[in-house]
Amino acid sequence: MGPLGRRARPSWSVALWIVVAGVVAGGCRPDPGLHAPTALARTEVVFIGTVHHGHLGTAFPFPILAAQLRRARPDVILAEIPPTRFQRVLQARGAGRPDAWLDAFPELSAVVFPVANDLRVKVVPVSGYHAAYARDLRAYREAHPNGPEGELYVRAAQHLERRTRTHGVDPEWIASPAHARLHAWVDRNLQRVAGDAMGAAAPRVRDARHARLIVDAIRANPGKRIAIVFDARRRWAIEQAIVAEPELDVRLLDPRTLLRDRD
């Protein structure tokens, strides 16, 4: 079927949706280098894709993600946390208390906050997830347990599933233009065949919420180097939204350069 059906959902997306529902109820450019920006430089942005619980016991463990983030040398880190939950997340982490969002996004405690602390940079919450998204996604899946039936969507989702079985969560694959393009292909076809029925969970609506927060955060930090640490499946839509705002004067960096030893 596809990412909304039983046969073509990447294994780590199912677990993530279940936790998020409970909590809140195109390609890259050539290697531009990662030189230090000056006060007059354009804003530099690099998207570092995450796979959440997929980092556990796989070819893409947290140390590799942390190395990517350190090599980016960001002035600001945009993290996958809803602004409305940010203080609760910070308080829970500071007190060592369990927190559903930290459990759903283990890269926050394992990588984002420790690296931000070491580099002495701020973390800005930019996730657009909210209760209406979880409610509408749950309702759609209950009404369509086998997922959308549109031919183009099914073809795209099955192709993505085959590539996912082949590459798993290999860091080079996750950071590649092909990974972003395939998710764009699936999401665009999902929007065409099911967007109207999915309400707040429709890809276009979901991604617009994320993008609005991210674009606002970039706008608030001109001339800085910004690392976006976010679900790898959302990269294509977020980068597209950034490029569509020419007044931001942003230079997108290729995340694959962060997987190489550049010291």
C-alpha positions as CSV (number, residue, x, y, z in Angstrom):
1,M,0.0,0.0,0.0
2,G,2.3,2.8,1.2
3,P,3.3,4.8,4.2
4,L,-0.3,4.9,5.3
5,G,-1.0,1.3,4.5
6,R,0.2,-1.9,6.0
7,R,2.7,-3.0,3.4
8,A,4.8,0.1,2.6
9,R,5.4,2.0,5.8
10,P,9.0,2.3,6.9
11,S,9.2,0.5,10.2
12,W,10.3,3.5,12.2
13,S,7.5,5.7,11.0
14,V,4.8,3.5,12.6
15,A,6.2,3.7,16.1
16,L,6.8,7.4,15.8
17,W,3.2,8.1,14.8
18,I,1.8,6.0,17.7
19,V,3.9,7.9,20.2
20,V,3.2,11.3,18.7
21,A,-0.5,10.6,18.6
22,G,-0.4,9.9,22.2
23,V,1.7,12.9,23.0
24,V,-0.3,15.5,21.1
25,A,-4.1,13.7,21.1
26,G,14.4,19.2,-5.4
27,G,17.8,17.8,-4.6
28,C,20.8,19.2,-2.7
29,R,23.4,21.5,-4.1
30,P,27.1,20.5,-4.6
31,D,29.4,20.6,-1.6
32,P,29.6,24.3,-0.7
33,G,32.1,23.7,2.1
34,L,31.5,24.7,5.7
35,H,33.7,27.8,6.1
36,A,33.0,30.1,9.0
37,P,30.6,32.9,8.1
38,T,31.4,36.5,8.5
39,A,29.1,39.2,9.9
40,L,28.2,40.1,6.3
41,A,27.7,36.5,5.0
42,R,24.4,35.1,3.9
43,T,22.5,32.9,6.4
44,E,23.8,29.4,6.0
45,V,21.4,26.5,6.7
46,V,22.0,22.8,6.8
47,F,19.2,20.2,7.3
48,I,20.4,17.2,9.4
49,G,17.9,14.4,9.0
50,T,17.0,12.2,11.9
51,V,15.3,8.8,12.1
52,H,14.3,9.0,15.8
53,H,14.2,5.4,17.3
54,G,15.8,4.3,14.0
55,H,19.1,5.5,15.4
56,L,19.1,2.8,18.1
57,G,21.1,-0.2,17.2
58,T,21.5,0.6,13.5
59,A,24.1,1.9,11.0
60,F,23.1,5.4,12.0
61,P,23.8,5.6,15.8
62,F,23.7,8.7,17.8
63,P,27.5,9.3,17.7
64,I,27.3,9.8,13.9
65,L,24.4,12.2,14.3
66,A,26.3,14.1,17.0
67,A,29.4,14.3,14.7
68,Q,27.3,15.7,11.9
69,L,25.9,18.4,14.2
70,R,29.3,19.3,15.6
71,R,30.9,19.5,12.1
72,A,28.1,21.9,11.1
73,R,29.4,24.4,13.8
74,P,26.0,26.0,14.1
75,D,25.2,29.3,15.8
76,V,21.6,28.1,16.3
77,I,20.0,24.7,16.3
78,L,16.4,24.3,15.2
79,A,14.9,21.3,17.0
80,E,11.9,19.1,16.4
81,I,9.9,20.2,19.5
82,P,6.6,22.1,19.5
83,P,7.0,25.6,21.0
84,T,4.1,24.9,23.3
85,R,5.9,21.9,24.8
86,F,9.4,23.4,24.9
87,Q,9.4,24.5,28.6
88,R,8.0,21.2,29.7
89,V,10.6,19.3,27.8
90,L,13.4,21.5,29.3
91,Q,12.1,21.1,32.8
92,A,11.7,17.3,32.5
93,R,15.2,17.0,31.1
94,G,16.7,19.2,33.7
95,A,15.0,17.3,36.5
96,G,15.6,13.9,35.0
97,R,11.9,13.2,34.8
98,P,10.3,11.0,32.0
99,D,8.7,13.0,29.2
100,A,6.7,11.6,26.3
101,W,8.2,13.9,23.7
102,L,11.7,13.1,24.8
103,D,10.8,9.4,24.6
104,A,9.4,9.8,21.1
105,F,12.4,11.8,19.9
106,P,15.5,10.3,21.7
107,E,17.9,12.3,19.6
108,L,17.0,15.3,21.6
109,S,18.4,14.0,24.9
110,A,21.2,12.0,23.2
111,V,22.5,14.6,20.7
112,V,20.7,17.9,20.4
113,F,20.8,19.2,23.9
114,P,24.3,17.9,24.8
115,V,25.9,19.3,21.6
116,A,24.1,22.6,22.0
117,N,25.4,22.8,25.6
118,D,29.0,21.9,24.5
119,L,28.9,24.5,21.7
120,R,27.0,27.0,23.8
121,V,24.4,27.7,21.2
122,K,20.7,28.1,21.6
123,V,18.0,25.6,20.7
124,V,14.8,26.9,19.0
125,P,11.7,24.7,19.0
126,V,10.2,24.4,15.5
127,S,7.9,21.4,15.3
128,G,4.4,22.1,14.0
129,Y,2.9,18.9,15.4
130,H,-0.3,19.5,17.3
131,A,-3.4,17.7,18.6
132,A,-5.5,18.2,15.4
133,Y,-2.7,16.5,13.4
134,A,-2.8,13.4,15.6
135,R,-6.6,13.3,15.8
136,D,-7.0,13.6,12.0
137,L,-4.3,11.1,11.2
138,R,-5.8,8.6,13.6
139,A,-9.2,9.1,12.1
140,Y,-7.9,8.7,8.6
141,R,-6.1,5.5,9.4
142,E,-9.1,4.0,11.1
143,A,-11.3,4.8,8.1
144,H,-8.7,3.6,5.6
145,P,-6.7,0.7,7.2
146,N,-5.1,-0.3,3.9
147,G,-4.1,3.2,3.0
148,P,-4.9,5.3,-0.1
149,E,-5.6,3.4,-3.3
150,G,-4.4,5.9,-6.0
151,E,-2.2,4.2,-8.5
152,L,0.5,6.8,-8.6
153,Y,0.6,7.0,-4.8
154,V,0.8,3.2,-4.5
155,R,3.6,3.0,-7.1
156,A,5.6,5.8,-5.3
157,A,5.1,4.2,-1.8
158,Q,6.1,0.8,-3.0
159,H,9.2,2.1,-4.7
160,L,10.1,4.0,-1.5
161,E,9.6,0.8,0.5
162,R,12.0,-1.1,-1.8
163,R,14.7,1.5,-1.4
164,T,14.2,1.6,2.3
165,R,14.7,-2.2,2.5
166,T,17.8,-1.8,0.5
167,H,19.4,1.1,2.3
168,G,17.9,1.0,5.7
169,V,19.0,4.0,7.7
170,D,22.5,4.3,6.2
171,P,23.6,7.9,7.0
172,E,24.7,8.6,3.4
173,W,21.3,7.5,2.1
174,I,19.4,9.6,4.7
175,A,21.4,12.6,3.7
176,S,21.1,12.0,-0.1
177,P,19.1,14.0,-2.6
178,A,17.5,10.7,-3.7
179,H,16.0,10.2,-0.2
180,A,14.5,13.6,-0.2
181,R,13.1,13.2,-3.8
182,L,11.5,9.9,-3.1
183,H,9.7,11.3,0.0
184,A,8.6,14.3,-2.1
185,W,7.2,11.9,-4.7
186,V,5.2,9.9,-2.1
187,D,4.0,13.0,-0.2
188,R,2.8,14.8,-3.3
189,N,0.9,11.8,-4.5
190,L,-0.6,11.3,-1.1
191,Q,-1.8,14.9,-1.1
192,R,-3.4,14.4,-4.5
193,V,-5.3,11.3,-3.6
194,A,-6.1,11.7,0.1
195,G,-5.3,15.3,1.2
196,D,-8.9,16.4,1.4
197,A,-9.8,13.4,3.6
198,M,-6.8,13.8,5.9
199,G,-7.7,17.2,7.3
200,A,-4.9,18.6,9.5
201,A,-2.8,15.5,8.8
202,A,-2.6,16.1,5.1
203,P,1.0,16.5,3.9
204,R,0.5,20.0,2.7
205,V,-1.0,21.2,5.9
206,R,1.4,19.3,8.1
207,D,4.5,20.6,6.3
208,A,3.2,24.1,6.2
209,R,3.1,24.2,10.0
210,H,6.6,23.0,10.3
211,A,7.9,25.3,7.6
212,R,6.2,28.4,9.0
213,L,8.0,28.0,12.3
214,I,11.3,27.2,10.7
215,V,11.2,30.1,8.3
216,D,10.4,32.4,11.2
217,A,13.3,31.1,13.1
218,I,15.7,31.6,10.2
219,R,14.3,35.1,9.7
220,A,15.1,35.9,13.3
221,N,18.7,34.8,12.9
222,P,20.1,36.5,9.8
223,G,23.7,35.9,8.9
224,K,24.0,32.9,11.2
225,R,24.8,29.3,10.5
226,I,21.7,27.3,11.4
227,A,21.4,23.6,11.7
228,I,17.9,22.1,11.4
229,V,17.8,18.7,13.2
230,F,14.5,17.2,12.1
231,D,12.7,14.2,10.7
232,A,14.6,13.3,7.5
233,R,11.3,12.7,5.6
234,R,10.4,16.3,6.0
235,R,13.6,17.7,4.4
236,W,12.2,18.2,0.9
237,A,9.3,20.3,2.0
238,I,11.2,22.4,4.5
239,E,14.1,23.2,2.1
240,Q,11.5,24.0,-0.6
241,A,9.8,26.4,1.8
242,I,13.1,28.1,2.7
243,V,14.1,28.6,-1.0
244,A,10.6,30.1,-1.6
245,E,11.5,33.0,0.7
246,P,14.1,34.9,-1.2
247,E,14.3,37.8,1.3
248,L,15.9,35.3,3.7
249,D,19.1,35.3,1.6
250,V,19.8,31.7,2.6
251,R,22.5,29.4,1.3
252,L,21.6,25.7,1.8
253,L,24.5,23.5,2.6
254,D,24.8,19.9,1.6
255,P,24.5,17.6,4.7
256,R,26.6,14.9,3.1
257,T,29.7,17.0,3.7
258,L,29.0,16.6,7.4
259,L,29.6,12.8,7.1
260,R,33.2,13.3,6.0
261,D,36.2,14.1,8.1
262,R,36.8,17.8,7.3
263,D,39.1,18.6,10.2
